[in-house]
Amino acid sequence: MIKYWVYAGVSMAAATAVAGTVSTVMAGPSMSSAWLSITIEQDECIKKGSAAVRQQRFNTRFEVLGNSSIYGERGDYTVLVRCAADKGIVYFVVAGPTSSVCSRHMNAIRDDF
């Protein structure tokens, strides 16, 4: 009986260690997002969003997608600005490995908008 409990304890400890490692690996990137109310036209929103993204040097793979989204990369960080002037909002998202850096980039892009 004692032998059984020792094996059970060792098995549970091993399973816990593996589960902890897997959850850390699967955590994935961090994201930060925000939105603003706007009263400007769609084209103006795209111009302002593009300028804000470029101002913060997200120039790698910079692209305007379908006159509604602006996309860019800067190192390990990715930005998306989505204009929905017909809904009266612009939405900002930055993703990357570190939450605090995502927030800093997202706030700067939003403030530059």
N, C-alpha and C positions, 0 to 999 in steps of 0.2 A: 504494500500500500504506500509506503514512504517513497519507494522508487517511482511510482506513478505520479505522485505530486511533484517530485523533483523534475520529471520530464515535462509535466504540464507547465510548471513555472518557467523552465527554460524555453519552451515553445512559445509561451505568451510574451516573454521578454524579446525573443527574436522577432516575433510578429509585430510587436510595438515599434521596434527599431526600424524595421523595413517600412512600416506604414508611415512613420515620421519622415523617413527619407523620401518616400514617394510623394507625400503631400508637399514637401519643400520643393521638389523638382517640378511638380505640377502647378505650382503657384502662378506661374506665368507673369506677363508684364503688368505694370501698374498703369492706371489711366486716371486722367483728370478731365473734367468737362464742366462747361458753363454755357449759359445762353444769355442773349440780350434781346430786349424788345427793340424793333426798328420801325421806322416810318419812311425808309428810302426805297427806291425801286430796285429790282433784282440786279440789273447791270451795275448800279452803284455799289450794291452790297458785294458783288464779285470783285469789283475794283478795290474796295476798301479791304476786303478779306485777303486778296492777293498781296496787296501792299504790306499788310500786317504780317503775313506769313514770311514774305521776303525780308522784311525789316528784322525779324528774329532769326534770319539766316537758315530757314528750312528750305534750302534751294535745291537739294538733291532730289531728283525725280519730281520736281515741281510740276504740277499739272492742274489745269482747270477742267473739271469733268462736267460736261453737259450743262454749262451755265448755271450750275447749282452748288457745286462743291469745289473746294480748293484743297489740294493734297500736297504734302512735302515731307521730306525727311532731313534730319540733321543728326548724323552719327547714329546712335541706337534709338533715337526718338522720332516718332511719326506724328504729324498733325493733320487734322481734317477740320475744315471750316465749312459748314453747310448753311447756305443762304436760302431762306424761305420767306421772301418779301411778301408774298401773297398771304402768308400766315402771320406776318409781323415779327419774325424772329430770325436770329442768326445763332448757330450752335457751334461750339468749339470743343474739340477733343484732342488731347495729346496722350500718346501711349509710349511707354518705354520701361526700362528696367528699374528705375527708382522713382517712387511716388513723389518725393519732395521736388525732384527735378521736373517731373511732369507738371506739377502744380505751378512751379515757377514759370515754365515755358507757356503754359496755358494762360496764366494771368497776364503775362507780357503781351501775348497775341491779342487777347481780349482788350487789354488797355490800349494797344496800338490801333485797334479797330475804330 
